[in-house]
Amino acid sequence: MNTLFNWCPLPTPEGEFRMYDTGDESVRIVSFGDLYDQGAQPLLRMHSSCVASEVFGAIDCDCADQLRESMKRIARERRGLIVHLHQEGRGQGLSNKIRAVHAMHRDRIDTVEAFEALGLEQDVRSYEPVVRLLRHLKLDRVRLISNNPAKVRFLQNRGVDVEMVNTRPNVRKENAEYLRTKKSKLGHHLKLEVDAASNGTIRFYHSDQPWGELSNFSPHAVFLDGNVWPTVEHFYQAQKFTEAEYREYIRSSATPTRAKQRAYERSAVRLREDWESVKEQVMLEGLRAKFEQHPDLRDRLVQSGDRLLVEHSDQDAYWGDGGDGTGLNRLGCLLMQVRSEIRKLGS
């Protein structure tokens, strides 16, 4: 850990992280904020490399999905750690991983069966570099972003108090069977069941997951106040301020996450005085524009019928449900209001 003083900024679509030099090319440490100022129980992602999805965009697994979600969570909390470990194929290496995936397609077998056919152990990964880092930082409690109980046990067996924070799988036809196998045979905590009932609750959050069109972060521009806003989130965050130049600064943000971060950085000193009293009206204005200006989204919203719309987020108890249903879910309420207005106009 002697090289950890050597770091550089890591600007990403989710915000500006830091990348630290570990002295070991197989271990990469990324943090949001100062590595040595992460608080008592930071978010932690122990992530094993997946060249196929992270570099080349393969969509038949969930590795890159989990990494992106981890970065989003950490950026929104403005603290947290990612340890990226070079251990492909659950520690068996890239060559064996390629052999296993080839066998899966050739013989129509799942990932567990492929490893067994090749005589490979299912998971030989080690997270000792993470343990050494936590000890170096004097951290004995973390919130681990993972669906894998084996990772939790690894840290717990080495004296770390662990709270598991599950990711939400982005189920596609290309990875559905892989995810089912991870759940049924490898014991991962994955919620794959889809409520198909016409009156079932619709829970949404990430814009790239089912019903993600309802998210303020969905990539649907709106035209308001003489400007094109890349997303509703851009519009909403910019309205927190009265200065035209700062609104434009937020409007020009590369991503909605970055727009939110810029607003957060400024809000402590420049937040408009009446914000608490007008913020719901601002949100409603943005939502009305989004569904009026995008007919496909309007139809999608109407297709939700009378189902309860809930922003399922453990990071927001005002706009979302707080993760456990105790939140106010104000975004879901406003979406249902817009849905009702659209129906009345069409009747």
HELIX and SHEET records of a PDB file:
HELIX    1   1 VAL A   51  GLU A   54  1                                   4    
HELIX    2   2 CYS A   63  GLU A   77  1                                  15    
HELIX    3   3 GLY A   89  GLY A   91  5                                   3    
HELIX    4   4 LEU A   94  ASP A  107  1                                  14    
HELIX    5   5 THR A  111  ALA A  117  1                                   7    
HELIX    6   6 GLU A  128  HIS A  136  1                                   9    
HELIX    7   7 PRO A  149  GLN A  156  1                                   8    
HELIX    8   8 ALA A  176  SER A  184  1                                   9    
HELIX    9   9 GLY A  212  LEU A  214  5                                   3    
HELIX   10  10 VAL A  232  ALA A  238  1                                   7    
HELIX   11  11 ALA A  244  ARG A  251  1                                   8    
HELIX   12  12 PRO A  256  ARG A  270  1                                  15    
HELIX   13  13 TRP A  275  GLN A  293  1                                  19    
HELIX   14  14 PRO A  295  GLN A  303  1                                   9    
HELIX   15  15 ARG A  330  GLY A  346  1                                  17    
SHEET    1   A 7 TRP A   7  THR A  12  0                                        
SHEET    2   A 7 GLY A  15  TYR A  20 -1                                        
SHEET    3   A 7 VAL A  27  PHE A  32 -1                                        
SHEET    4   A 7 GLY A  80  LEU A  85 -1                                        
SHEET    5   A 7 LEU A  43  SER A  48  1                                        
SHEET    6   A 7 ARG A 141  ILE A 145  1                                        
SHEET    7   A 7 ASP A 161  VAL A 165  1                                        
SHEET    1   B 2 ILE A 202  PHE A 204  0                                        
SHEET    2   B 2 LEU A 309  GLU A 311  1                                        
SHEET    1   C 2 VAL A 222  LEU A 224  0                                        
SHEET    2   C 2 ASN A 227  TRP A 229 -1                                        
END                                                                             
